[in-house]
């Protein structure tokens, strides 16, 4: 027998008129088992109007296994021999087709490759006109057909395919195919042969029909087809297909609205609200609200049920029933230095299909402006004699809530004062006559900066030094004023004559090596017509030095002072101190001295020596 015949027999198993189990159930006699140790799996798998299909198994795994087959139908016996290789095979034996119900005595025996055996089946068949319908379905766009249940969304298209097979013993003329769910035939050019009413369907021949349907609404779609065939002598038979099921679940319809302030201040908090709503008609399962925060804000807090993992906030709403809404609030703080527009978008998702595939999102924009509160204070001496040193201290600060940008302090030095120096704890200062200008950069909320300005009074008697400093930023400007009155000199006698005191200072040698000594001489001389009274001369020890000899002066911290009750007219006094440079310091040592009395203003003098590395003066480099 050819493999095509065997293959055809296998394909017919699915549409056989009576299977072996059905046959045995209809008979009082059970089939006899194979009589040998080999061939125990032998049996009949299918019987139709004109054939029996045998199945052989558990034979020797060898070539040319031979089996004798005998089919007896209505006292007519048909015999054949089947030869196959290996332990398994199938074979179909044909016989003359009877009409109506009939009995079949199927007998097989074998004596092959060293094994013998036989088996008998007493079968019952029924031969009459019949039709078989098989229905399958798939969603438009899919390649796989199935008989099993499908799920789809409203608006999708389902395709049906019906296979009609003549499984009887008579040719049939087909009538109208009844399929209530088929709305339209497939488009022209479809490869499947379309069913044609009135055509003749020969025995074992099949034809196909395809149609489509648009799933307009939710629900369950149960679909089966039916057709009638007529024999030449007018006998009608009806075939019904299997039922296919398709579910279109109800759909949810989510929406989300996000609200927030249209404007905000940098450094302050913003509260956003996110409201998610389900309009139905189905509940929205596994609803999740998300909010990706801007890098220009910092998360502060959110409603219960929300978690934050930078940069996204996630709120699990669970199932939203039809018509139900849930609102979540999230609070953020705007970065103090940010100015501009912050867009923020909230999104909602659900595992339930929605009416229209879309992105459920809502965006709110907040325009952020800067707001600062600058403060400035200024302090200094209440009085200063002409020629006396003045120190002004300016403190600037930003009380927020935003960062103050491009901040600077400007202090115009009054005309009755002489600028000496300026310093700052942030940024830098420079003197551009007559102003001291200190650019400070940005000041964060709560940050302070201190500027110190040294000057000398040039005020005349009863003249006031009025000094006004200003703190400025891109956002605002503030100012502070301080007044220093003129301190008159105390005359030494009733004539009103004054002493004329000068102060000079020298240092030697001009250059020393680190760790070596330097000597400083302080010369106080009164060239005036009257004595200088209560004269106090002080030396401020510079950094990176060690006091070796104070020259009988009184030491307090890093200050050495000498006092005189009176320095006569045209008299002088010289004070000497010896200092040692510390190791590992190289640079200029500047030593300042002052002298002041009850009847003359303070005088200042300075001297310096240069410190070089050890061995440098002798031309050697050590260390």
Backbone torsions as a table, in degrees:
resi	resn	phi	psi	omega
1	UNK	NA	150.5	-178.4
2	UNK	-85.7	159.0	177.4
3	UNK	-66.7	-25.7	178.1
4	UNK	-64.5	-38.7	179.7
5	UNK	-67.1	-43.3	178.7
6	UNK	-62.9	-43.6	178.8
7	UNK	-62.1	-38.8	178.4
8	UNK	-64.4	-36.8	178.8
9	UNK	-65.0	-39.8	179.2
10	UNK	-63.4	-43.1	-179.0
11	UNK	-65.6	-26.0	-178.0
12	UNK	-79.5	-11.9	-178.8
13	UNK	-56.0	-41.3	-176.0
14	UNK	-65.5	-23.5	-176.2
15	UNK	-120.2	24.1	-179.2
16	UNK	-66.0	151.9	-178.3
17	UNK	-70.4	-42.2	-178.9
18	UNK	-141.7	122.4	177.5
19	UNK	-84.6	166.2	-173.3
20	UNK	-60.9	-39.3	-179.4
21	UNK	-64.8	-41.1	177.5
22	UNK	-64.2	-37.6	179.4
23	UNK	-64.2	-45.7	-178.8
24	UNK	-65.1	-36.2	179.7
25	UNK	-65.3	-29.2	-178.5
26	UNK	-84.7	-8.8	-175.5
27	UNK	-109.6	151.7	176.9
28	UNK	-84.8	-19.8	-175.6
29	UNK	-102.9	125.4	177.0
30	UNK	-78.8	152.5	-179.8
31	UNK	-68.0	145.3	177.7
32	UNK	-78.2	142.9	179.8
33	UNK	-76.9	159.7	175.9
34	UNK	-62.1	144.3	-171.5
35	UNK	-92.4	-0.2	-178.4
36	UNK	-120.2	167.1	179.0
37	UNK	-70.7	-21.2	173.6
38	UNK	-104.4	149.3	179.9
39	UNK	85.6	15.5	-178.1
40	UNK	-65.5	-23.4	179.1
41	UNK	-86.0	8.5	-176.7
42	UNK	-74.0	140.5	178.7
43	UNK	-176.3	179.3	177.7
44	UNK	-102.8	127.5	-177.7
45	UNK	-101.6	-18.6	-176.3
46	UNK	-156.4	143.7	171.3
47	UNK	-138.5	132.1	176.8
48	UNK	-124.6	-164.5	-177.9
49	UNK	-64.3	-25.4	-172.7
50	UNK	-139.7	16.6	-178.7
51	UNK	-158.6	157.1	173.0
52	UNK	-126.4	134.8	178.1
53	UNK	-108.0	124.8	-179.4
54	UNK	-100.1	151.1	172.4
55	UNK	-128.6	128.3	-178.9
56	UNK	-116.4	134.5	177.7
57	UNK	-149.9	164.9	179.3
58	UNK	64.8	36.3	174.0
59	UNK	-97.0	167.1	177.2
60	UNK	-58.3	143.8	177.9
61	UNK	-82.7	72.4	-174.3
62	UNK	-144.8	173.3	179.5
63	UNK	-87.4	154.4	171.8
64	UNK	61.5	46.6	167.3
65	UNK	-72.2	126.5	-173.5
66	UNK	-115.0	134.0	178.8
67	UNK	-131.3	133.4	173.9
68	UNK	-95.5	128.4	-176.1
69	UNK	-116.6	139.1	178.6
70	UNK	-133.8	126.5	178.0
71	UNK	-119.7	122.8	178.7
72	UNK	-117.6	114.6	-179.0
73	UNK	-125.6	119.9	178.9
74	UNK	51.1	49.2	176.5
75	UNK	68.9	6.9	177.8
76	UNK	-106.9	122.1	-175.9
77	UNK	-104.2	133.7	175.4
78	UNK	-119.3	129.4	-179.1
79	UNK	-120.7	154.9	177.5
80	UNK	-158.7	164.6	176.7
81	UNK	-121.0	136.2	-179.6
82	UNK	-121.2	125.6	-179.6
83	UNK	-115.9	129.5	-178.8
84	UNK	-145.6	163.6	179.3
85	UNK	-108.3	141.5	176.8
86	UNK	89.9	-178.5	-172.0
87	UNK	-82.8	-13.2	-174.7
88	UNK	-136.3	152.7	175.9
89	UNK	-170.8	164.3	172.4
90	UNK	-127.8	149.2	-178.9
91	UNK	-150.3	143.3	179.9
92	UNK	-113.2	130.5	176.2
93	UNK	-112.1	129.2	-178.4
94	UNK	-100.0	150.0	177.1
95	UNK	-142.5	169.1	-179.0
96	UNK	-70.5	131.5	-173.1
97	UNK	-73.2	122.9	173.6
98	UNK	-87.7	-176.6	178.3
99	UNK	-120.2	137.6	177.4
100	UNK	80.4	-153.4	-177.6
101	UNK	-83.8	139.1	-178.3
102	UNK	-147.2	162.6	177.1
103	UNK	-111.3	148.4	-179.2
104	UNK	-129.8	125.6	173.2
105	UNK	-102.1	107.3	-177.4
106	UNK	-102.4	119.6	-177.0
107	UNK	-129.7	135.6	176.9
108	UNK	-136.2	143.5	174.3
109	UNK	-142.1	155.7	-177.7
110	UNK	-148.3	145.3	173.5
111	UNK	-144.5	90.0	-167.3
112	UNK	-148.9	139.2	174.5
113	UNK	49.0	38.8	173.9
114	UNK	87.3	2.5	179.0
115	UNK	-126.2	150.6	177.3
116	UNK	-130.7	159.2	177.7
117	UNK	174.5	173.6	175.9
118	UNK	-162.6	165.6	173.5
119	UNK	-156.5	155.3	-178.4
120	UNK	-130.3	139.3	171.8
121	UNK	-127.6	131.7	170.9
122	UNK	-105.3	112.9	-171.1
123	UNK	-117.3	162.2	176.1
124	UNK	-131.0	132.0	-179.6
125	UNK	-126.7	170.9	178.2
126	UNK	-141.8	125.4	-174.9
127	UNK	-120.4	115.3	-179.6
128	UNK	-158.9	167.6	177.1
129	UNK	-63.5	138.4	178.9
130	UNK	-157.9	155.9	178.0
131	UNK	-127.0	144.1	176.1
132	UNK	-123.9	129.5	178.9
133	UNK	-116.5	131.8	176.5
134	UNK	-122.6	124.3	-177.0
135	UNK	-115.4	137.0	177.6
136	UNK	-131.4	163.0	-179.7
137	UNK	-143.1	160.6	173.3
138	UNK	-161.1	156.9	176.5
139	UNK	-83.0	145.0	179.9
140	UNK	-55.1	131.1	-178.3
141	UNK	100.3	-16.3	178.7
142	UNK	-88.7	155.4	179.6
143	UNK	-101.6	-16.6	-173.1
144	UNK	-98.9	128.5	172.2
145	UNK	-88.9	149.0	-180.0
146	UNK	-149.3	154.7	173.3
147	UNK	-97.5	-3.7	-173.4
148	UNK	-91.9	171.4	-176.9
149	UNK	-66.1	140.3	176.7
150	UNK	-120.0	157.9	171.4
151	UNK	-117.5	141.0	-179.0
152	UNK	-145.6	170.6	177.7
153	UNK	-106.7	150.8	177.2
154	UNK	-57.1	137.3	-178.4
155	UNK	98.3	-16.5	177.6
156	UNK	-77.7	164.9	179.1
157	UNK	-112.5	133.3	176.0
158	UNK	-108.1	142.9	177.9
159	UNK	-111.8	137.9	178.4
160	UNK	-116.6	145.1	174.1
161	UNK	-131.9	127.3	-179.4
162	UNK	-117.3	125.9	176.2
163	UNK	-104.4	123.6	-179.9
164	UNK	-110.5	121.7	-177.3
165	UNK	-124.6	135.0	174.6
166	UNK	-83.7	102.9	-177.7
167	UNK	-99.9	7.1	-177.9
168	UNK	-95.6	-157.9	-177.1
169	UNK	-112.6	7.3	-179.0
170	UNK	-132.4	143.2	173.1
171	UNK	-65.9	146.8	-174.9
172	UNK	-130.0	143.0	170.9
173	UNK	-96.6	123.5	-172.5
174	UNK	-83.1	141.6	175.2
175	UNK	-96.4	-155.1	-177.7
176	UNK	-76.0	136.5	175.4
177	UNK	-81.5	123.1	-179.0
178	UNK	-99.8	109.4	178.9
179	UNK	-142.1	96.7	-171.3
180	UNK	-64.9	-21.1	-177.2
181	UNK	-93.3	-0.8	176.9
182	UNK	-87.3	116.2	-176.4
183	UNK	-98.1	-34.1	-178.8
184	UNK	-152.0	150.2	179.0
185	UNK	-75.1	160.0	177.7
186	UNK	-65.9	160.5	-178.2
187	UNK	-64.1	159.8	178.8
188	UNK	-59.6	148.8	179.8
189	UNK	93.6	-2.7	178.3
190	UNK	-64.3	138.1	-175.6
191	UNK	-72.0	-24.4	-180.0
192	UNK	-73.1	132.5	179.7
193	UNK	-67.4	122.5	-177.7
194	UNK	-74.2	145.0	176.3
195	UNK	-66.8	141.2	179.1
196	UNK	-125.4	120.1	179.6
197	UNK	-63.3	137.4	178.4
198	UNK	92.0	-4.0	180.0
199	UNK	-78.2	157.3	177.6
200	UNK	-93.5	130.6	179.3
201	UNK	-112.8	109.1	-177.6
202	UNK	-70.3	165.9	178.7
203	UNK	-57.8	133.8	-179.7
204	UNK	66.3	8.3	177.3
205	UNK	-90.2	150.4	179.7
206	UNK	-125.1	153.1	171.2
207	UNK	-139.2	163.9	-173.2
208	UNK	-127.5	156.5	172.7
209	UNK	-144.2	137.0	177.0
210	UNK	-123.9	145.4	175.2
211	UNK	-151.3	171.4	-177.7
212	UNK	-131.6	161.3	175.2
213	UNK	-148.8	137.3	175.1
214	UNK	-89.0	127.0	-178.7
215	UNK	-85.6	99.0	-169.8
216	UNK	-80.0	-28.9	-174.8
217	UNK	-148.1	170.5	-179.1
218	UNK	-69.7	153.1	177.7
219	UNK	148.6	-172.6	177.7
220	UNK	-110.3	132.2	-179.4
221	UNK	-113.3	114.8	176.7
222	UNK	-108.6	129.5	-170.2
223	UNK	-138.0	127.0	174.4
224	UNK	-139.6	153.2	-179.1
225	UNK	-116.5	159.9	-178.2
226	UNK	-146.2	143.6	178.8
227	UNK	-147.5	152.1	178.9
228	UNK	-116.1	137.2	175.0
229	UNK	-121.0	150.7	-176.6
230	UNK	-126.3	131.9	176.5
231	UNK	-76.9	172.6	-179.3
232	UNK	-63.1	-29.6	-179.0
233	UNK	-92.9	12.8	172.0
234	UNK	92.1	6.0	179.2
235	UNK	-80.6	131.0	-178.0
236	UNK	-101.0	139.2	173.0
237	UNK	-129.7	147.3	-178.6
238	UNK	-121.0	135.1	175.7
239	UNK	-115.9	138.2	178.3
240	UNK	-120.3	142.2	-178.6
241	UNK	-87.6	168.6	168.7
242	UNK	-65.8	160.0	-179.9
243	UNK	-98.5	130.2	174.8
244	UNK	-104.9	147.5	-175.2
245	UNK	-121.4	141.0	178.9
246	UNK	-140.6	131.7	-178.7
247	UNK	-111.6	129.8	171.9
248	UNK	-114.2	99.7	-176.5
249	UNK	-70.7	157.6	173.4
250	UNK	-60.5	152.5	-174.8
251	UNK	-111.2	147.7	172.7
252	UNK	-91.4	165.4	174.3
253	UNK	-142.5	95.2	-178.7
254	UNK	-85.5	151.3	169.7
255	UNK	-146.4	153.6	179.7
256	UNK	-137.5	140.1	177.9
257	UNK	-127.1	126.6	178.0
258	UNK	-112.7	133.6	178.8
259	UNK	-126.3	155.1	178.9
260	UNK	-172.7	170.8	-177.2
261	UNK	-70.3	143.7	178.2
262	UNK	-71.6	-26.2	-179.7
263	UNK	-134.6	156.7	178.6
264	UNK	-154.3	167.2	179.3
265	UNK	-110.2	132.5	177.4
266	UNK	-57.2	133.1	-178.7
267	UNK	93.9	-10.5	179.1
268	UNK	-104.7	172.0	-176.2
269	UNK	-90.8	152.2	175.6
270	UNK	-125.5	136.9	175.8
271	UNK	-112.7	123.2	175.9
272	UNK	-106.4	148.2	173.9
273	UNK	-119.7	134.8	177.1
274	UNK	-121.9	118.4	-179.4
275	UNK	-116.2	120.4	178.4
276	UNK	-107.7	138.9	-175.3
277	UNK	-135.2	142.8	175.9
278	UNK	-116.0	115.6	-179.5
279	UNK	-87.6	-5.4	176.8
280	UNK	77.6	-164.8	14.5
281	UNK	-83.4	0.3	178.4
282	UNK	-108.5	154.4	173.4
283	UNK	-66.7	146.8	-179.5
284	UNK	-99.5	106.7	-177.8
285	UNK	-85.2	152.8	177.2
286	UNK	50.1	48.8	179.4
287	UNK	-76.8	131.6	-178.5
288	UNK	-130.5	132.8	175.5
289	UNK	-109.4	130.0	178.9
290	UNK	-125.0	152.8	-179.6
291	UNK	-147.7	108.8	178.5
292	UNK	-86.6	114.7	-174.7
293	UNK	-78.9	149.9	179.0
294	UNK	-69.3	147.0	175.0
295	UNK	-66.8	-9.1	-178.7
296	UNK	-92.2	7.6	176.1
297	UNK	-130.5	163.4	177.2
298	UNK	-121.7	131.3	-179.6
299	UNK	-64.0	135.6	178.5
300	UNK	-112.2	-56.5	-179.0
301	UNK	-163.5	167.3	178.4
302	UNK	-151.4	168.2	-178.6
303	UNK	-64.7	160.3	175.9
304	UNK	-61.2	140.6	-177.0
305	UNK	96.7	-2.7	-179.7
306	UNK	-112.2	145.3	174.9
307	UNK	-128.1	149.9	-178.5
308	UNK	-121.0	124.6	172.6
309	UNK	-131.3	106.6	-171.3
310	UNK	-44.4	128.9	5.6
311	UNK	-101.7	14.7	-169.0
312	UNK	-112.7	138.0	172.4
313	UNK	-98.3	133.6	180.0
314	UNK	-125.3	126.9	179.1
315	UNK	-121.6	118.4	-179.0
316	UNK	-90.1	109.1	-177.5
317	UNK	-88.7	-10.4	-178.9
318	UNK	69.9	-139.7	179.7
319	UNK	-94.4	127.5	174.8
320	UNK	-99.7	117.7	177.4
321	UNK	-70.1	166.8	179.4
322	UNK	-60.7	126.8	179.8
323	UNK	84.0	-1.8	-176.7
324	UNK	-86.5	146.7	176.6
325	UNK	-130.1	152.1	172.3
326	UNK	-136.4	140.3	-178.3
327	UNK	-120.2	135.2	177.1
328	UNK	-123.7	147.3	179.4
329	UNK	-123.1	137.7	177.1
330	UNK	-129.3	134.4	-179.9
331	UNK	-112.9	131.4	179.5
332	UNK	-129.8	161.9	176.4
333	UNK	-117.3	127.4	-179.6
334	UNK	-72.3	137.0	176.1
335	UNK	-58.0	133.4	-173.4
336	UNK	-59.1	-28.5	-175.8
337	UNK	-90.6	-5.3	-174.6
338	UNK	-81.6	137.5	172.2
339	UNK	-138.0	128.1	-178.6
340	UNK	149.0	-156.3	-177.9
341	UNK	-109.3	130.9	177.3
342	UNK	-108.1	110.0	172.4
343	UNK	-86.1	142.7	179.5
344	UNK	-141.7	127.8	-173.8
345	UNK	-120.4	129.2	173.7
346	UNK	-104.0	145.1	-178.4
347	UNK	-132.0	152.4	178.0
348	UNK	-132.2	137.9	177.9
349	UNK	-134.1	159.4	177.1
350	UNK	-147.4	151.2	176.5
351	UNK	-80.8	-11.4	177.2
352	UNK	-80.2	134.0	177.2
353	UNK	-57.5	145.9	179.9
354	UNK	-108.6	162.9	-176.4
355	UNK	-58.7	-46.4	179.7
356	UNK	-128.8	123.4	177.3
357	UNK	-59.9	120.9	-177.1
358	UNK	-158.5	167.6	175.3
359	UNK	-96.8	116.1	179.7
360	UNK	-84.9	100.4	-178.5
361	UNK	-147.1	158.6	179.7
362	UNK	-147.0	135.2	-175.0
363	UNK	-122.0	138.6	173.6
364	UNK	-126.7	142.5	179.8
365	UNK	-115.1	135.0	179.2
366	UNK	-121.7	124.6	178.3
367	UNK	-87.2	121.6	-175.9
368	UNK	-103.2	127.6	177.1
369	UNK	-115.3	163.0	-179.2
370	UNK	-99.1	141.6	177.1
371	UNK	-143.0	124.6	-179.6
372	UNK	-129.9	159.3	174.9
373	UNK	-128.7	99.6	-179.0
374	UNK	-86.3	143.8	173.0
375	UNK	-126.2	149.8	175.9
376	UNK	-146.6	135.2	174.6
377	UNK	-128.8	152.7	-179.5
378	UNK	-138.5	133.3	177.9
379	UNK	-130.7	158.0	180.0
380	UNK	-176.3	-175.3	179.9
381	UNK	-71.4	144.1	177.7
382	UNK	-70.9	-32.3	179.9
383	UNK	-138.0	152.3	174.5
384	UNK	-153.1	129.6	178.1
385	UNK	-74.0	160.7	176.8
386	UNK	-58.7	127.8	-177.9
387	UNK	88.8	-8.0	-177.8
388	UNK	-82.3	148.1	180.0
389	UNK	-72.4	146.4	177.9
390	UNK	-128.8	134.8	174.3
391	UNK	-121.3	121.0	175.4
392	UNK	-105.1	136.5	176.1
393	UNK	-116.7	123.8	-178.2
394	UNK	-115.3	125.7	177.4
395	UNK	-115.6	120.3	175.9
396	UNK	-111.6	144.8	-179.7
397	UNK	-148.9	161.6	177.4
398	UNK	-123.2	117.0	179.4
399	UNK	-89.3	5.5	173.4
400	UNK	77.6	-160.0	5.3
401	UNK	-79.8	-12.0	-177.7
402	UNK	-96.1	167.6	175.5
403	UNK	-77.3	129.1	175.3
404	UNK	-81.7	128.6	-175.1
405	UNK	-109.9	151.7	178.4
406	UNK	51.7	51.5	-177.0
407	UNK	-82.2	142.8	172.3
408	UNK	-151.5	152.3	173.9
409	UNK	-111.6	129.8	-179.4
410	UNK	-122.2	130.2	-179.3
411	UNK	-133.1	102.0	175.2
412	UNK	-71.9	122.8	179.3
413	UNK	-73.9	127.5	-178.7
414	UNK	-61.4	157.2	-178.7
415	UNK	-67.3	-23.2	179.6
416	UNK	-96.1	27.8	173.2
417	UNK	-143.3	151.9	-179.9
418	UNK	-113.5	125.9	-180.0
419	UNK	-66.0	138.8	176.4
420	UNK	-116.6	-57.1	-178.9
421	UNK	-161.8	168.4	177.7
422	UNK	-150.9	147.6	177.5
423	UNK	-145.5	162.5	-177.6
424	UNK	-146.6	151.2	178.2
425	UNK	-82.2	-8.0	176.6
426	UNK	-150.1	141.0	-179.2
427	UNK	77.1	-143.6	-178.7
428	UNK	-151.3	165.6	178.3
429	UNK	-130.2	146.4	172.7
430	UNK	-142.8	154.6	-178.7
431	UNK	-104.8	114.8	174.7
432	UNK	-118.4	94.1	-170.3
433	UNK	-43.8	131.6	3.0
434	UNK	-97.6	17.5	-171.6
435	UNK	-105.3	145.7	164.6
436	UNK	-96.3	122.1	-176.6
437	UNK	-119.2	123.6	-177.5
438	UNK	-123.9	95.8	173.5
439	UNK	-73.3	126.7	-171.6
440	UNK	-112.6	-4.0	-176.0
441	UNK	77.8	-139.0	-179.4
442	UNK	-100.0	146.5	175.0
443	UNK	-116.1	117.0	177.8
444	UNK	-72.1	161.3	176.9
445	UNK	-56.2	130.4	-179.9
446	UNK	86.5	-4.7	-177.1
447	UNK	-84.0	145.5	178.8
448	UNK	-124.2	156.5	175.2
449	UNK	-142.0	145.7	-178.1
450	UNK	-123.0	130.0	178.0
451	UNK	-116.8	131.4	179.4
452	UNK	-116.5	128.8	-179.2
453	UNK	-123.0	129.4	176.3
454	UNK	-105.8	135.3	179.1
455	UNK	-147.5	173.3	177.2
456	UNK	-124.4	136.4	-177.6
457	UNK	-73.1	136.1	170.4
458	UNK	-119.5	18.7	-173.7
459	UNK	-70.2	143.0	174.5
460	UNK	-82.9	166.2	177.8
461	UNK	-53.0	136.5	179.5
462	UNK	63.2	15.6	177.6
463	UNK	-97.6	140.3	-179.2
464	UNK	-104.5	137.6	174.7
465	UNK	-94.6	111.2	179.9
466	UNK	-103.6	118.2	-176.4
467	UNK	-122.9	124.2	-177.9
468	UNK	-119.1	124.1	177.2
469	UNK	-108.5	151.1	-176.8
470	UNK	-128.0	135.8	169.7
471	UNK	-107.6	129.7	-174.3
472	UNK	-128.0	148.8	171.9
473	UNK	-147.3	177.0	177.2
474	UNK	-65.2	-22.7	-174.6
475	UNK	-91.6	-42.6	-177.7
476	UNK	-160.5	176.9	-177.4
477	UNK	-140.3	139.8	176.2
478	UNK	-134.6	159.2	178.6
479	UNK	-139.6	159.4	177.9
480	UNK	-141.2	140.1	-176.9
481	UNK	-121.5	141.9	175.0
482	UNK	-135.4	138.5	-179.0
483	UNK	-116.1	134.9	176.8
484	UNK	-119.3	121.0	179.5
485	UNK	-81.9	161.5	178.3
486	UNK	-80.8	129.7	178.6
487	UNK	-97.4	112.8	-177.2
488	UNK	-70.4	150.5	177.3
489	UNK	-77.5	147.4	178.2
490	UNK	-84.9	117.5	180.0
491	UNK	-66.9	150.7	-179.1
492	UNK	-86.2	-17.5	177.2
493	UNK	-152.8	-179.0	-174.0
494	UNK	-72.0	-13.9	-178.7
495	UNK	-76.1	-15.2	-178.4
496	UNK	83.8	7.6	178.5
497	UNK	-73.3	152.2	-175.4
498	UNK	-122.7	153.0	171.1
499	UNK	-74.3	158.7	177.2
500	UNK	-124.8	92.6	-173.4
501	UNK	-98.1	135.2	174.6
502	UNK	-122.9	155.6	-177.9
503	UNK	-132.7	127.4	176.4
504	UNK	-128.7	152.2	-179.3
505	UNK	-142.2	137.2	178.5
506	UNK	-129.9	155.9	177.6
507	UNK	-135.6	140.4	179.4
508	UNK	-148.0	152.2	-8.6
509	UNK	-69.5	170.8	-177.1
510	UNK	-69.5	-23.9	-177.6
511	UNK	-140.2	132.1	177.1
512	UNK	-132.2	163.1	174.4
513	UNK	-90.3	157.2	179.1
514	UNK	-58.4	135.5	-177.6
515	UNK	89.4	-5.2	-179.9
516	UNK	-95.2	171.1	-175.5
517	UNK	-93.4	153.3	171.9
518	UNK	-136.2	142.0	-178.8
519	UNK	-111.7	131.1	178.5
520	UNK	-117.2	133.8	177.9
521	UNK	-112.7	131.4	-179.6
522	UNK	-113.9	118.8	-176.5
523	UNK	-109.5	119.0	176.2
524	UNK	-110.5	125.8	-177.7
525	UNK	-136.8	135.9	178.7
526	UNK	-110.6	108.2	179.0
527	UNK	-100.3	10.5	-177.7
528	UNK	-83.3	173.8	-175.9
529	UNK	-80.1	-12.0	-179.1
530	UNK	-129.0	165.1	-178.3
531	UNK	-72.6	149.0	172.1
532	UNK	-89.4	131.3	-173.1
533	UNK	-107.4	148.1	176.0
534	UNK	48.5	56.5	-175.3
535	UNK	-82.9	124.7	177.6
536	UNK	-123.4	118.5	-179.6
537	UNK	-112.7	130.7	-176.5
538	UNK	-131.7	147.2	176.8
539	UNK	-120.3	125.2	178.8
540	UNK	-93.0	110.4	-176.3
541	UNK	-65.8	130.7	179.6
542	UNK	-73.7	162.0	175.5
543	UNK	-65.6	161.1	178.2
544	UNK	66.7	26.6	177.1
545	UNK	-131.7	157.3	175.2
546	UNK	-123.2	129.2	-179.6
547	UNK	-71.9	124.8	178.8
548	UNK	-101.1	-42.9	-177.6
549	UNK	-145.2	123.7	-177.9
550	UNK	-91.2	-1.5	177.5
551	UNK	58.4	44.1	178.5
552	UNK	66.6	14.8	176.5
553	UNK	-84.4	167.0	179.8
554	UNK	-95.8	123.7	-174.9
555	UNK	-97.4	129.5	175.1
556	UNK	-137.9	105.7	-175.5
557	UNK	65.5	-120.9	178.1
558	UNK	-111.2	31.8	176.9
559	UNK	-125.0	134.6	175.8
560	UNK	-116.9	126.6	-175.9
561	UNK	-127.9	148.8	174.6
562	UNK	-128.4	139.3	-179.2
563	UNK	-123.3	146.4	175.6
564	UNK	-131.4	135.5	175.2
565	UNK	-67.6	-36.0	-178.4
566	UNK	-154.4	137.9	172.1
567	UNK	-117.2	109.1	-172.1
568	UNK	-62.1	163.0	176.7
569	UNK	-61.1	136.3	179.0
570	UNK	59.0	33.6	175.7
571	UNK	-120.7	160.3	-179.2
572	UNK	-143.4	169.3	177.9
573	UNK	-147.0	138.2	178.8
574	UNK	-117.7	133.7	177.5
575	UNK	-118.3	144.1	-176.7
576	UNK	-128.0	136.7	171.8
577	UNK	-131.1	150.3	177.5
578	UNK	-118.5	129.3	-179.7
579	UNK	-122.1	151.9	174.6
580	UNK	-118.2	133.3	177.4
581	UNK	-71.1	140.6	175.6
582	UNK	-73.8	156.6	177.2
583	UNK	-69.7	155.2	177.1
584	UNK	65.6	16.9	171.3
585	UNK	-112.1	132.5	175.6
586	UNK	-134.4	132.8	-178.4
587	UNK	149.6	-159.1	-175.5
588	UNK	-102.2	129.6	173.8
589	UNK	-97.8	116.4	-179.9
590	UNK	-108.1	124.2	-176.4
591	UNK	-113.6	122.0	-177.8
592	UNK	-104.0	144.1	176.0
593	UNK	-135.1	151.2	177.3
594	UNK	-135.5	153.3	170.9
595	UNK	-140.7	141.7	-177.3
596	UNK	-150.7	149.6	179.2
597	UNK	-137.5	175.4	-178.1
598	UNK	-73.8	-19.5	179.9
599	UNK	-122.5	22.4	171.6
600	UNK	-154.0	155.4	-177.1
601	UNK	-79.7	163.8	-177.2
602	UNK	-64.0	141.0	175.4
603	UNK	-118.2	149.9	-177.6
604	UNK	-128.2	148.2	174.6
605	UNK	-152.2	154.3	-179.0
606	UNK	-140.1	154.2	173.0
607	UNK	-145.8	156.0	-177.0
608	UNK	-142.7	155.2	170.7
609	UNK	-131.9	156.2	-179.0
610	UNK	-103.8	132.8	179.7
611	UNK	-105.5	126.6	178.6
612	UNK	-117.7	171.0	-179.6
613	UNK	-66.7	158.1	-177.0
614	UNK	-64.6	135.1	-179.8
615	UNK	86.0	-8.9	-176.3
616	UNK	-70.1	-33.9	-177.0
617	UNK	-69.1	-34.5	178.9
618	UNK	-86.9	5.5	179.0
619	UNK	85.2	8.9	178.8
620	UNK	-109.0	147.9	176.2
621	UNK	-115.7	118.8	179.1
622	UNK	-121.1	151.8	177.3
623	UNK	72.9	NA	NA
